[in-house]
Amino acid sequence: MFTNNRGFTLIEMLIVLLVISVLIILIVPNLGGKSKEVYSKGCDALVAVVQAQVDAYYLEEGSYPTNLDALVSAGYIEDKQTACPNHQSLVYQNGKVSPPTNTND
């Protein structure tokens, strides 16, 4: 008869599943806490992009836009680029773009 006993036993499979489960339990909670950091960095990157577009508007038009809606209507940015990923609007004043001051989302 065949004496080929290659393969995994039930105990070996249970040990592998236990190790994988422990790794998932350790990793998943750490990923959940990163969303606020991701939103913050995404907002900082958006501020840099919009500020670059404000500067481009200034170079082409000779004056700063009155508000971010002027950039949208002139085609420099899209409407969704006036707010951070957490849906708080960017602050624009005197040719400078900054992130929202209230970031408690």
C-alpha positions as CSV (number, residue, x, y, z in Angstrom):
1,M,0.0,0.0,0.0
2,F,0.9,3.6,0.0
3,T,3.0,4.8,2.9
4,N,3.3,8.4,1.8
5,N,2.3,10.2,5.1
6,R,3.3,13.7,4.0
7,G,1.1,16.6,5.1
8,F,0.0,18.5,8.1
9,T,-1.7,17.1,11.1
10,L,-4.6,18.8,12.7
11,I,-2.5,19.9,15.7
12,E,0.1,21.6,13.3
13,M,-2.7,23.4,11.5
14,L,-4.2,24.6,14.8
15,I,-0.8,25.9,15.9
16,V,-0.4,27.8,12.7
17,L,-3.9,29.4,13.0
18,L,-3.1,30.3,16.6
19,V,0.1,32.1,15.6
20,I,-1.7,34.0,12.8
21,S,-4.5,34.9,15.1
22,V,-2.1,36.3,17.7
23,L,-0.3,38.4,15.0
24,I,-3.6,39.8,13.8
25,I,-4.7,40.7,17.3
26,L,-1.5,42.6,17.8
27,I,-1.4,44.4,14.5
28,V,-5.0,45.5,13.9
29,P,-5.4,47.8,16.9
30,N,-2.2,49.6,15.9
31,L,-3.6,50.3,12.4
32,G,-6.8,51.8,13.8
33,G,-5.0,54.5,15.7
34,K,-3.2,55.8,12.6
35,S,-6.2,57.3,10.9
36,K,-5.8,60.7,12.7
37,E,-2.2,60.8,11.7
38,V,-3.0,60.0,8.1
39,Y,-5.7,62.8,8.0
40,S,-3.2,65.2,9.4
41,K,-0.5,64.4,6.9
42,G,-3.0,64.4,4.1
43,C,-4.1,67.9,5.1
44,D,-0.6,69.2,5.3
45,A,0.1,67.9,1.8
46,L,-3.1,69.5,0.5
47,V,-2.1,72.8,2.0
48,A,1.2,72.6,0.2
49,V,-0.5,71.9,-3.1
50,V,-3.1,74.7,-2.8
51,Q,-0.4,77.1,-1.7
52,A,1.5,76.3,-4.9
53,Q,-1.6,77.0,-6.9
54,V,-2.1,80.3,-5.1
55,D,1.5,81.2,-6.0
56,A,0.9,80.2,-9.6
57,Y,-2.3,82.3,-9.7
58,Y,-0.2,85.3,-8.4
59,L,2.4,84.8,-11.1
60,E,-0.1,84.6,-13.9
61,E,-2.6,87.2,-12.7
62,G,-0.4,89.7,-10.8
63,S,-2.5,89.6,-7.7
64,Y,-3.5,87.0,-5.1
65,P,-7.0,85.5,-5.3
66,T,-9.6,86.9,-3.0
67,N,-10.5,83.5,-1.7
68,L,-10.2,79.8,-2.6
69,D,-13.4,79.9,-4.6
70,A,-11.6,82.2,-7.1
71,L,-9.0,79.5,-7.6
72,V,-11.7,77.0,-8.2
73,S,-13.5,79.2,-10.8
74,A,-10.2,79.9,-12.5
75,G,-9.4,76.2,-12.8
76,Y,-6.4,76.1,-10.5
77,I,-7.9,73.7,-8.0
78,E,-11.0,71.5,-7.8
79,D,-13.8,72.2,-5.4
80,K,-12.9,69.2,-3.3
81,Q,-9.4,70.6,-2.7
82,T,-10.8,73.4,-0.5
83,A,-11.2,71.1,2.5
84,C,-9.0,68.6,4.2
85,P,-9.8,64.8,4.2
86,N,-11.6,65.3,7.5
87,H,-14.0,67.8,5.7
88,Q,-12.7,70.9,7.5
89,S,-12.2,73.8,5.2
90,L,-8.7,75.2,4.6
91,V,-8.0,78.7,5.9
92,Y,-6.9,81.3,3.3
93,Q,-5.8,84.8,4.3
94,N,-3.6,87.3,2.5
95,G,-2.1,84.9,0.0
96,K,-1.3,82.2,2.6
97,V,-3.1,78.8,2.9
98,S,-3.1,77.1,6.3
99,P,-4.7,74.0,7.7
100,P,-7.9,74.4,9.8
101,T,-7.3,75.5,13.3
102,N,-9.9,73.2,14.9
103,T,-8.7,69.6,14.2
104,N,-10.5,67.7,16.9
105,D,-12.1,65.2,14.5
